[in-house]
Each structure stands twice: as C-alpha cells, then as structure tokens.
Amino acid sequence: MLRDCQGVIINQIGPGAMDTLLYRNILPFALSGSIEDALATVRDSKLFRVRNKIG
C-alpha cells in the first residue's frame, strides 16, 4: 500500500516498522501536533528538499 510513497508522517513508530520503511526507501517522519504543522515541517525540511530536488 505504501509502495509509491517517499515518506510517511507518523506520531509514533516502533523500531521494526521503522526498519521496514527505511529498507523500502520510505522516510518515516515522526512528528507530533496537527497534521497541518507536520506537513509544513516535512515540506520545509532540508531532507525533503534534497530528496525531491526542490530549491
């Protein structure tokens, strides 16, 4: 179900699930707060910008 995702925003994640995501080249972003704040944090992160070749 996540095959075409480059990253996921989560509130909590266990080490096994994190390893699985990373193995599949999916970045887990463990963030708290509102979904709007989490999306803004990911969008503005340097890692996201480099991976997606944005500005």
PDBQT receptor file of N, H, CA, C and O in Angstrom, charges set to zero:
ATOM      1  N   MET A   1       0.810  -1.190   0.000  1.00  0.00    +0.000 N 
ATOM      2  CA  MET A   1       0.000   0.000   0.000  1.00  0.00    +0.000 C 
ATOM      3  C   MET A   1       0.860   1.264   0.000  1.00  0.00    +0.000 C 
ATOM      4  O   MET A   1       0.408   2.305  -0.476  1.00  0.00    +0.000 OA
ATOM      5  N   LEU A   2       2.063   1.202   0.510  1.00  0.00    +0.000 N 
ATOM      6  H   LEU A   2       2.431   0.356   0.896  1.00  0.00    +0.000 HD
ATOM      7  CA  LEU A   2       2.949   2.371   0.561  1.00  0.00    +0.000 C 
ATOM      8  C   LEU A   2       4.020   2.331  -0.516  1.00  0.00    +0.000 C 
ATOM      9  O   LEU A   2       4.974   3.109  -0.474  1.00  0.00    +0.000 OA
ATOM     10  N   ARG A   3       3.872   1.446  -1.463  1.00  0.00    +0.000 N 
ATOM     11  H   ARG A   3       3.097   0.815  -1.497  1.00  0.00    +0.000 HD
ATOM     12  CA  ARG A   3       4.909   1.217  -2.465  1.00  0.00    +0.000 C 
ATOM     13  C   ARG A   3       5.328   2.494  -3.200  1.00  0.00    +0.000 C 
ATOM     14  O   ARG A   3       6.509   2.662  -3.505  1.00  0.00    +0.000 OA
ATOM     15  N   ASP A   4       4.395   3.388  -3.487  1.00  0.00    +0.000 N 
ATOM     16  H   ASP A   4       3.435   3.252  -3.240  1.00  0.00    +0.000 HD
ATOM     17  CA  ASP A   4       4.724   4.590  -4.250  1.00  0.00    +0.000 C 
ATOM     18  C   ASP A   4       5.010   5.805  -3.368  1.00  0.00    +0.000 C 
ATOM     19  O   ASP A   4       5.154   6.913  -3.884  1.00  0.00    +0.000 OA
ATOM     20  N   CYS A   5       5.094   5.619  -2.046  1.00  0.00    +0.000 N 
ATOM     21  H   CYS A   5       4.977   4.718  -1.627  1.00  0.00    +0.000 HD
ATOM     22  CA  CYS A   5       5.359   6.728  -1.119  1.00  0.00    +0.000 C 
ATOM     23  C   CYS A   5       6.857   6.933  -0.941  1.00  0.00    +0.000 C 
ATOM     24  O   CYS A   5       7.633   5.978  -0.938  1.00  0.00    +0.000 OA
ATOM     25  N   GLN A   6       7.247   8.183  -0.794  1.00  0.00    +0.000 N 
ATOM     26  H   GLN A   6       6.617   8.959  -0.796  1.00  0.00    +0.000 HD
ATOM     27  CA  GLN A   6       8.633   8.510  -0.478  1.00  0.00    +0.000 C 
ATOM     28  C   GLN A   6       8.821   8.746   1.013  1.00  0.00    +0.000 C 
ATOM     29  O   GLN A   6       9.936   8.655   1.526  1.00  0.00    +0.000 OA
ATOM     30  N   GLY A   7       7.736   9.048   1.700  1.00  0.00    +0.000 N 
ATOM     31  H   GLY A   7       6.830   9.122   1.283  1.00  0.00    +0.000 HD
ATOM     32  CA  GLY A   7       7.787   9.291   3.128  1.00  0.00    +0.000 C 
ATOM     33  C   GLY A   7       6.409   9.168   3.741  1.00  0.00    +0.000 C 
ATOM     34  O   GLY A   7       5.392   9.238   3.051  1.00  0.00    +0.000 OA
ATOM     35  N   VAL A   8       6.396   8.981   5.053  1.00  0.00    +0.000 N 
ATOM     36  H   VAL A   8       7.222   8.924   5.613  1.00  0.00    +0.000 HD
ATOM     37  CA  VAL A   8       5.141   8.936   5.792  1.00  0.00    +0.000 C 
ATOM     38  C   VAL A   8       5.302   9.767   7.057  1.00  0.00    +0.000 C 
ATOM     39  O   VAL A   8       6.369   9.791   7.670  1.00  0.00    +0.000 OA
ATOM     40  N   ILE A   9       4.235  10.441   7.435  1.00  0.00    +0.000 N 
ATOM     41  H   ILE A   9       3.368  10.422   6.937  1.00  0.00    +0.000 HD
ATOM     42  CA  ILE A   9       4.211  11.198   8.679  1.00  0.00    +0.000 C 
ATOM     43  C   ILE A   9       3.478  10.343   9.697  1.00  0.00    +0.000 C 
ATOM     44  O   ILE A   9       2.350   9.906   9.470  1.00  0.00    +0.000 OA
ATOM     45  N   ILE A  10       4.139  10.113  10.821  1.00  0.00    +0.000 N 
ATOM     46  H   ILE A  10       5.056  10.468  11.005  1.00  0.00    +0.000 HD
ATOM     47  CA  ILE A  10       3.568   9.270  11.864  1.00  0.00    +0.000 C 
ATOM     48  C   ILE A  10       3.742   9.946  13.213  1.00  0.00    +0.000 C 
ATOM     49  O   ILE A  10       4.594  10.820  13.374  1.00  0.00    +0.000 OA
ATOM     50  N   ASN A  11       2.941   9.541  14.170  1.00  0.00    +0.000 N 
ATOM     51  H   ASN A  11       2.249   8.830  14.039  1.00  0.00    +0.000 HD
ATOM     52  CA  ASN A  11       3.054  10.077  15.513  1.00  0.00    +0.000 C 
ATOM     53  C   ASN A  11       4.030   9.246  16.327  1.00  0.00    +0.000 C 
ATOM     54  O   ASN A  11       4.844   9.793  17.071  1.00  0.00    +0.000 OA
ATOM     55  N   GLN A  12       3.953   7.938  16.192  1.00  0.00    +0.000 N 
ATOM     56  H   GLN A  12       3.292   7.494  15.588  1.00  0.00    +0.000 HD
ATOM     57  CA  GLN A  12       4.857   7.019  16.878  1.00  0.00    +0.000 C 
ATOM     58  C   GLN A  12       5.168   5.869  15.935  1.00  0.00    +0.000 C 
ATOM     59  O   GLN A  12       4.379   5.527  15.055  1.00  0.00    +0.000 OA
ATOM     60  N   ILE A  13       6.352   5.277  16.147  1.00  0.00    +0.000 N 
ATOM     61  H   ILE A  13       6.993   5.556  16.862  1.00  0.00    +0.000 HD
ATOM     62  CA  ILE A  13       6.726   4.130  15.315  1.00  0.00    +0.000 C 
ATOM     63  C   ILE A  13       7.690   3.252  16.111  1.00  0.00    +0.000 C 
ATOM     64  O   ILE A  13       8.532   3.752  16.856  1.00  0.00    +0.000 OA
ATOM     65  N   GLY A  14       7.558   1.978  15.948  1.00  0.00    +0.000 N 
ATOM     66  H   GLY A  14       6.874   1.571  15.343  1.00  0.00    +0.000 HD
ATOM     67  CA  GLY A  14       8.470   1.050  16.602  1.00  0.00    +0.000 C 
ATOM     68  C   GLY A  14       9.692   0.801  15.725  1.00  0.00    +0.000 C 
ATOM     69  O   GLY A  14       9.678   1.111  14.534  1.00  0.00    +0.000 OA
ATOM     70  N   PRO A  15      10.729   0.250  16.301  1.00  0.00    +0.000 N 
ATOM     71  CA  PRO A  15      11.966   0.029  15.546  1.00  0.00    +0.000 C 
ATOM     72  C   PRO A  15      11.801  -0.928  14.367  1.00  0.00    +0.000 C 
ATOM     73  O   PRO A  15      12.437  -0.741  13.330  1.00  0.00    +0.000 OA
ATOM     74  N   GLY A  16      10.969  -1.935  14.509  1.00  0.00    +0.000 N 
ATOM     75  H   GLY A  16      10.453  -2.087  15.351  1.00  0.00    +0.000 HD
ATOM     76  CA  GLY A  16      10.754  -2.870  13.401  1.00  0.00    +0.000 C 
ATOM     77  C   GLY A  16      10.070  -2.209  12.220  1.00  0.00    +0.000 C 
ATOM     78  O   GLY A  16      10.464  -2.405  11.071  1.00  0.00    +0.000 OA
ATOM     79  N   ALA A  17       9.042  -1.423  12.511  1.00  0.00    +0.000 N 
ATOM     80  H   ALA A  17       8.722  -1.263  13.445  1.00  0.00    +0.000 HD
ATOM     81  CA  ALA A  17       8.331  -0.716  11.452  1.00  0.00    +0.000 C 
ATOM     82  C   ALA A  17       9.242   0.316  10.788  1.00  0.00    +0.000 C 
ATOM     83  O   ALA A  17       9.200   0.492   9.571  1.00  0.00    +0.000 OA
ATOM     84  N   MET A  18      10.071   1.002  11.594  1.00  0.00    +0.000 N 
ATOM     85  H   MET A  18      10.105   0.859  12.583  1.00  0.00    +0.000 HD
ATOM     86  CA  MET A  18      10.994   1.976  11.038  1.00  0.00    +0.000 C 
ATOM     87  C   MET A  18      12.004   1.286  10.117  1.00  0.00    +0.000 C 
ATOM     88  O   MET A  18      12.284   1.781   9.025  1.00  0.00    +0.000 OA
ATOM     89  N   ASP A  19      12.538   0.171  10.542  1.00  0.00    +0.000 N 
ATOM     90  H   ASP A  19      12.311  -0.232  11.429  1.00  0.00    +0.000 HD
ATOM     91  CA  ASP A  19      13.478  -0.578   9.704  1.00  0.00    +0.000 C 
ATOM     92  C   ASP A  19      12.838  -0.999   8.384  1.00  0.00    +0.000 C 
ATOM     93  O   ASP A  19      13.468  -0.922   7.329  1.00  0.00    +0.000 OA
ATOM     94  N   THR A  20      11.593  -1.442   8.446  1.00  0.00    +0.000 N 
ATOM     95  H   THR A  20      11.081  -1.505   9.302  1.00  0.00    +0.000 HD
ATOM     96  CA  THR A  20      10.881  -1.865   7.240  1.00  0.00    +0.000 C 
ATOM     97  C   THR A  20      10.717  -0.699   6.270  1.00  0.00    +0.000 C 
ATOM     98  O   THR A  20      10.961  -0.846   5.072  1.00  0.00    +0.000 OA
ATOM     99  N   LEU A  21      10.305   0.456   6.783  1.00  0.00    +0.000 N 
ATOM    100  H   LEU A  21      10.107   0.575   7.756  1.00  0.00    +0.000 HD
ATOM    101  CA  LEU A  21      10.149   1.634   5.923  1.00  0.00    +0.000 C 
ATOM    102  C   LEU A  21      11.484   2.037   5.299  1.00  0.00    +0.000 C 
ATOM    103  O   LEU A  21      11.562   2.269   4.093  1.00  0.00    +0.000 OA
ATOM    104  N   LEU A  22      12.523   2.118   6.111  1.00  0.00    +0.000 N 
ATOM    105  H   LEU A  22      12.459   1.929   7.091  1.00  0.00    +0.000 HD
ATOM    106  CA  LEU A  22      13.832   2.518   5.600  1.00  0.00    +0.000 C 
ATOM    107  C   LEU A  22      14.366   1.517   4.575  1.00  0.00    +0.000 C 
ATOM    108  O   LEU A  22      14.974   1.911   3.579  1.00  0.00    +0.000 OA
ATOM    109  N   TYR A  23      14.143   0.242   4.813  1.00  0.00    +0.000 N 
ATOM    110  H   TYR A  23      13.649  -0.077   5.622  1.00  0.00    +0.000 HD
ATOM    111  CA  TYR A  23      14.560  -0.789   3.864  1.00  0.00    +0.000 C 
ATOM    112  C   TYR A  23      13.904  -0.570   2.502  1.00  0.00    +0.000 C 
ATOM    113  O   TYR A  23      14.491  -0.862   1.460  1.00  0.00    +0.000 OA
ATOM    114  N   ARG A  24      12.681  -0.053   2.532  1.00  0.00    +0.000 N 
ATOM    115  H   ARG A  24      12.205   0.183   3.379  1.00  0.00    +0.000 HD
ATOM    116  CA  ARG A  24      11.933   0.203   1.288  1.00  0.00    +0.000 C 
ATOM    117  C   ARG A  24      12.119   1.634   0.774  1.00  0.00    +0.000 C 
ATOM    118  O   ARG A  24      11.376   2.094  -0.092  1.00  0.00    +0.000 OA
ATOM    119  N   ASN A  25      13.135   2.337   1.328  1.00  0.00    +0.000 N 
ATOM    120  H   ASN A  25      13.738   1.964   2.032  1.00  0.00    +0.000 HD
ATOM    121  CA  ASN A  25      13.432   3.729   0.939  1.00  0.00    +0.000 C 
ATOM    122  C   ASN A  25      12.264   4.675   1.178  1.00  0.00    +0.000 C 
ATOM    123  O   ASN A  25      12.047   5.604   0.400  1.00  0.00    +0.000 OA
ATOM    124  N   ILE A  26      11.524   4.448   2.233  1.00  0.00    +0.000 N 
ATOM    125  H   ILE A  26      11.700   3.693   2.865  1.00  0.00    +0.000 HD
ATOM    126  CA  ILE A  26      10.433   5.334   2.640  1.00  0.00    +0.000 C 
ATOM    127  C   ILE A  26      10.871   6.008   3.934  1.00  0.00    +0.000 C 
ATOM    128  O   ILE A  26      11.192   5.336   4.915  1.00  0.00    +0.000 OA
ATOM    129  N   LEU A  27      10.883   7.344   3.932  1.00  0.00    +0.000 N 
ATOM    130  H   LEU A  27      10.623   7.890   3.135  1.00  0.00    +0.000 HD
ATOM    131  CA  LEU A  27      11.336   8.079   5.103  1.00  0.00    +0.000 C 
ATOM    132  C   LEU A  27      10.208   8.232   6.118  1.00  0.00    +0.000 C 
ATOM    133  O   LEU A  27       9.146   8.756   5.781  1.00  0.00    +0.000 OA
ATOM    134  N   PRO A  28      10.419   7.781   7.362  1.00  0.00    +0.000 N 
ATOM    135  CA  PRO A  28       9.419   7.999   8.400  1.00  0.00    +0.000 C 
ATOM    136  C   PRO A  28       9.683   9.338   9.104  1.00  0.00    +0.000 C 
ATOM    137  O   PRO A  28      10.776   9.568   9.620  1.00  0.00    +0.000 OA
ATOM    138  N   PHE A  29       8.687  10.205   9.119  1.00  0.00    +0.000 N 
ATOM    139  H   PHE A  29       7.799  10.018   8.699  1.00  0.00    +0.000 HD
ATOM    140  CA  PHE A  29       8.776  11.477   9.822  1.00  0.00    +0.000 C 
ATOM    141  C   PHE A  29       7.902  11.367  11.069  1.00  0.00    +0.000 C 
ATOM    142  O   PHE A  29       6.677  11.445  10.981  1.00  0.00    +0.000 OA
ATOM    143  N   ALA A  30       8.537  11.186  12.234  1.00  0.00    +0.000 N 
ATOM    144  H   ALA A  30       9.532  11.123  12.305  1.00  0.00    +0.000 HD
ATOM    145  CA  ALA A  30       7.810  11.065  13.499  1.00  0.00    +0.000 C 
ATOM    146  C   ALA A  30       7.613  12.462  14.067  1.00  0.00    +0.000 C 
ATOM    147  O   ALA A  30       8.543  13.055  14.614  1.00  0.00    +0.000 OA
ATOM    148  N   LEU A  31       6.401  12.985  13.936  1.00  0.00    +0.000 N 
ATOM    149  H   LEU A  31       5.646  12.504  13.492  1.00  0.00    +0.000 HD
ATOM    150  CA  LEU A  31       6.103  14.350  14.346  1.00  0.00    +0.000 C 
ATOM    151  C   LEU A  31       4.829  14.384  15.173  1.00  0.00    +0.000 C 
ATOM    152  O   LEU A  31       3.914  13.588  14.961  1.00  0.00    +0.000 OA
ATOM    153  N   SER A  32       4.780  15.310  16.111  1.00  0.00    +0.000 N 
ATOM    154  H   SER A  32       5.523  15.957  16.283  1.00  0.00    +0.000 HD
ATOM    155  CA  SER A  32       3.562  15.488  16.900  1.00  0.00    +0.000 C 
ATOM    156  C   SER A  32       2.895  16.792  16.473  1.00  0.00    +0.000 C 
ATOM    157  O   SER A  32       3.450  17.551  15.679  1.00  0.00    +0.000 OA
ATOM    158  N   GLY A  33       1.723  17.038  16.996  1.00  0.00    +0.000 N 
ATOM    159  H   GLY A  33       1.272  16.421  17.641  1.00  0.00    +0.000 HD
ATOM    160  CA  GLY A  33       0.998  18.255  16.655  1.00  0.00    +0.000 C 
ATOM    161  C   GLY A  33      -0.025  17.991  15.565  1.00  0.00    +0.000 C 
ATOM    162  O   GLY A  33      -0.373  16.847  15.272  1.00  0.00    +0.000 OA
ATOM    163  N   SER A  34      -0.492  19.070  14.977  1.00  0.00    +0.000 N 
ATOM    164  H   SER A  34      -0.209  20.000  15.214  1.00  0.00    +0.000 HD
ATOM    165  CA  SER A  34      -1.527  18.948  13.944  1.00  0.00    +0.000 C 
ATOM    166  C   SER A  34      -0.933  18.433  12.636  1.00  0.00    +0.000 C 
ATOM    167  O   SER A  34       0.268  18.555  12.399  1.00  0.00    +0.000 OA
ATOM    168  N   ILE A  35      -1.773  17.867  11.804  1.00  0.00    +0.000 N 
ATOM    169  H   ILE A  35      -2.749  17.768  11.996  1.00  0.00    +0.000 HD
ATOM    170  CA  ILE A  35      -1.315  17.380  10.501  1.00  0.00    +0.000 C 
ATOM    171  C   ILE A  35      -0.824  18.544   9.645  1.00  0.00    +0.000 C 
ATOM    172  O   ILE A  35       0.118  18.385   8.868  1.00  0.00    +0.000 OA
ATOM    173  N   GLU A  36      -1.452  19.713   9.778  1.00  0.00    +0.000 N 
ATOM    174  H   GLU A  36      -2.217  19.842  10.408  1.00  0.00    +0.000 HD
ATOM    175  CA  GLU A  36      -1.019  20.886   9.017  1.00  0.00    +0.000 C 
ATOM    176  C   GLU A  36       0.400  21.288   9.396  1.00  0.00    +0.000 C 
ATOM    177  O   GLU A  36       1.217  21.584   8.524  1.00  0.00    +0.000 OA
ATOM    178  N   ASP A  37       0.700  21.300  10.703  1.00  0.00    +0.000 N 
ATOM    179  H   ASP A  37       0.037  21.059  11.411  1.00  0.00    +0.000 HD
ATOM    180  CA  ASP A  37       2.053  21.626  11.160  1.00  0.00    +0.000 C 
ATOM    181  C   ASP A  37       3.055  20.567  10.708  1.00  0.00    +0.000 C 
ATOM    182  O   ASP A  37       4.165  20.896  10.289  1.00  0.00    +0.000 OA
ATOM    183  N   ALA A  38       2.664  19.307  10.791  1.00  0.00    +0.000 N 
ATOM    184  H   ALA A  38       1.762  19.041  11.131  1.00  0.00    +0.000 HD
ATOM    185  CA  ALA A  38       3.553  18.221  10.380  1.00  0.00    +0.000 C 
ATOM    186  C   ALA A  38       3.859  18.313   8.892  1.00  0.00    +0.000 C 
ATOM    187  O   ALA A  38       5.011  18.148   8.489  1.00  0.00    +0.000 OA
ATOM    188  N   LEU A  39       2.848  18.574   8.072  1.00  0.00    +0.000 N 
ATOM    189  H   LEU A  39       1.913  18.708   8.400  1.00  0.00    +0.000 HD
ATOM    190  CA  LEU A  39       3.075  18.705   6.635  1.00  0.00    +0.000 C 
ATOM    191  C   LEU A  39       3.988  19.883   6.327  1.00  0.00    +0.000 C 
ATOM    192  O   LEU A  39       4.856  19.778   5.460  1.00  0.00    +0.000 OA
ATOM    193  N   ALA A  40       3.809  20.990   7.012  1.00  0.00    +0.000 N 
ATOM    194  H   ALA A  40       3.104  21.076   7.716  1.00  0.00    +0.000 HD
ATOM    195  CA  ALA A  40       4.670  22.154   6.798  1.00  0.00    +0.000 C 
ATOM    196  C   ALA A  40       6.108  21.843   7.200  1.00  0.00    +0.000 C 
ATOM    197  O   ALA A  40       7.044  22.253   6.514  1.00  0.00    +0.000 OA
ATOM    198  N   THR A  41       6.289  21.128   8.298  1.00  0.00    +0.000 N 
ATOM    199  H   THR A  41       5.529  20.795   8.856  1.00  0.00    +0.000 HD
ATOM    200  CA  THR A  41       7.641  20.754   8.745  1.00  0.00    +0.000 C 
ATOM    201  C   THR A  41       8.329  19.875   7.712  1.00  0.00    +0.000 C 
ATOM    202  O   THR A  41       9.490  20.105   7.374  1.00  0.00    +0.000 OA
ATOM    203  N   VAL A  42       7.625  18.877   7.214  1.00  0.00    +0.000 N 
ATOM    204  H   VAL A  42       6.682  18.691   7.489  1.00  0.00    +0.000 HD
ATOM    205  CA  VAL A  42       8.203  17.978   6.210  1.00  0.00    +0.000 C 
ATOM    206  C   VAL A  42       8.495  18.741   4.918  1.00  0.00    +0.000 C 
ATOM    207  O   VAL A  42       9.571  18.597   4.339  1.00  0.00    +0.000 OA
ATOM    208  N   ARG A  43       7.547  19.543   4.473  1.00  0.00    +0.000 N 
ATOM    209  H   ARG A  43       6.673  19.661   4.944  1.00  0.00    +0.000 HD
ATOM    210  CA  ARG A  43       7.713  20.305   3.236  1.00  0.00    +0.000 C 
ATOM    211  C   ARG A  43       8.936  21.220   3.316  1.00  0.00    +0.000 C 
ATOM    212  O   ARG A  43       9.657  21.381   2.332  1.00  0.00    +0.000 OA
ATOM    213  N   ASP A  44       9.164  21.810   4.469  1.00  0.00    +0.000 N 
ATOM    214  H   ASP A  44       8.577  21.680   5.268  1.00  0.00    +0.000 HD
ATOM    215  CA  ASP A  44      10.253  22.765   4.634  1.00  0.00    +0.000 C 
ATOM    216  C   ASP A  44      11.577  22.119   5.040  1.00  0.00    +0.000 C 
ATOM    217  O   ASP A  44      12.589  22.811   5.142  1.00  0.00    +0.000 OA
ATOM    218  N   SER A  45      11.587  20.818   5.271  1.00  0.00    +0.000 N 
ATOM    219  H   SER A  45      10.764  20.256   5.188  1.00  0.00    +0.000 HD
ATOM    220  CA  SER A  45      12.815  20.161   5.735  1.00  0.00    +0.000 C 
ATOM    221  C   SER A  45      13.841  20.045   4.611  1.00  0.00    +0.000 C 
ATOM    222  O   SER A  45      13.493  19.859   3.445  1.00  0.00    +0.000 OA
ATOM    223  N   LYS A  46      15.096  20.159   4.985  1.00  0.00    +0.000 N 
ATOM    224  H   LYS A  46      15.379  20.311   5.932  1.00  0.00    +0.000 HD
ATOM    225  CA  LYS A  46      16.187  20.051   4.017  1.00  0.00    +0.000 C 
ATOM    226  C   LYS A  46      16.213  18.658   3.388  1.00  0.00    +0.000 C 
ATOM    227  O   LYS A  46      16.472  18.531   2.192  1.00  0.00    +0.000 OA
ATOM    228  N   LEU A  47      15.952  17.631   4.162  1.00  0.00    +0.000 N 
ATOM    229  H   LEU A  47      15.741  17.734   5.134  1.00  0.00    +0.000 HD
ATOM    230  CA  LEU A  47      15.961  16.261   3.651  1.00  0.00    +0.000 C 
ATOM    231  C   LEU A  47      14.936  16.090   2.545  1.00  0.00    +0.000 C 
ATOM    232  O   LEU A  47      15.234  15.489   1.512  1.00  0.00    +0.000 OA
ATOM    233  N   PHE A  48      13.734  16.608   2.746  1.00  0.00    +0.000 N 
ATOM    234  H   PHE A  48      13.492  17.095   3.584  1.00  0.00    +0.000 HD
ATOM    235  CA  PHE A  48      12.689  16.520   1.725  1.00  0.00    +0.000 C 
ATOM    236  C   PHE A  48      13.112  17.280   0.480  1.00  0.00    +0.000 C 
ATOM    237  O   PHE A  48      12.911  16.794  -0.633  1.00  0.00    +0.000 OA
ATOM    238  N   ARG A  49      13.696  18.470   0.645  1.00  0.00    +0.000 N 
ATOM    239  H   ARG A  49      13.859  18.865   1.549  1.00  0.00    +0.000 HD
ATOM    240  CA  ARG A  49      14.099  19.295  -0.480  1.00  0.00    +0.000 C 
ATOM    241  C   ARG A  49      15.193  18.605  -1.300  1.00  0.00    +0.000 C 
ATOM    242  O   ARG A  49      15.156  18.626  -2.530  1.00  0.00    +0.000 OA
ATOM    243  N   VAL A  50      16.154  18.003  -0.622  1.00  0.00    +0.000 N 
ATOM    244  H   VAL A  50      16.183  17.986   0.377  1.00  0.00    +0.000 HD
ATOM    245  CA  VAL A  50      17.252  17.312  -1.325  1.00  0.00    +0.000 C 
ATOM    246  C   VAL A  50      16.723  16.095  -2.048  1.00  0.00    +0.000 C 
ATOM    247  O   VAL A  50      17.050  15.876  -3.215  1.00  0.00    +0.000 OA
ATOM    248  N   ARG A  51      15.917  15.309  -1.381  1.00  0.00    +0.000 N 
ATOM    249  H   ARG A  51      15.651  15.487  -0.433  1.00  0.00    +0.000 HD
ATOM    250  CA  ARG A  51      15.413  14.067  -1.971  1.00  0.00    +0.000 C 
ATOM    251  C   ARG A  51      14.531  14.348  -3.175  1.00  0.00    +0.000 C 
ATOM    252  O   ARG A  51      14.499  13.549  -4.111  1.00  0.00    +0.000 OA
ATOM    253  N   ASN A  52      13.813  15.467  -3.171  1.00  0.00    +0.000 N 
ATOM    254  H   ASN A  52      13.839  16.116  -2.411  1.00  0.00    +0.000 HD
ATOM    255  CA  ASN A  52      12.912  15.799  -4.269  1.00  0.00    +0.000 C 
ATOM    256  C   ASN A  52      13.476  16.877  -5.183  1.00  0.00    +0.000 C 
ATOM    257  O   ASN A  52      12.781  17.363  -6.076  1.00  0.00    +0.000 OA
ATOM    258  N   LYS A  53      14.731  17.251  -4.965  1.00  0.00    +0.000 N 
ATOM    259  H   LYS A  53      15.295  16.856  -4.239  1.00  0.00    +0.000 HD
ATOM    260  CA  LYS A  53      15.438  18.232  -5.779  1.00  0.00    +0.000 C 
ATOM    261  C   LYS A  53      14.641  19.523  -5.924  1.00  0.00    +0.000 C 
ATOM    262  O   LYS A  53      14.469  20.046  -7.026  1.00  0.00    +0.000 OA
ATOM    263  N   ILE A  54      14.158  20.027  -4.789  1.00  0.00    +0.000 N 
ATOM    264  H   ILE A  54      14.298  19.602  -3.894  1.00  0.00    +0.000 HD
ATOM    265  CA  ILE A  54      13.418  21.275  -4.749  1.00  0.00    +0.000 C 
ATOM    266  C   ILE A  54      14.348  22.351  -4.209  1.00  0.00    +0.000 C 
ATOM    267  O   ILE A  54      15.011  22.151  -3.191  1.00  0.00    +0.000 OA
ATOM    268  N   GLY A  55      14.397  23.499  -4.895  1.00  0.00    +0.000 N 
ATOM    269  H   GLY A  55      13.858  23.661  -5.721  1.00  0.00    +0.000 HD
ATOM    270  CA  GLY A  55      15.130  24.695  -4.464  1.00  0.00    +0.000 C 
ATOM    271  C   GLY A  55      16.242  24.383  -3.576  1.00  0.00    +0.000 C 
ATOM    272  O   GLY A  55      16.950  25.287  -3.133  1.00  0.00    +0.000 OA
TER     273      GLY A  55
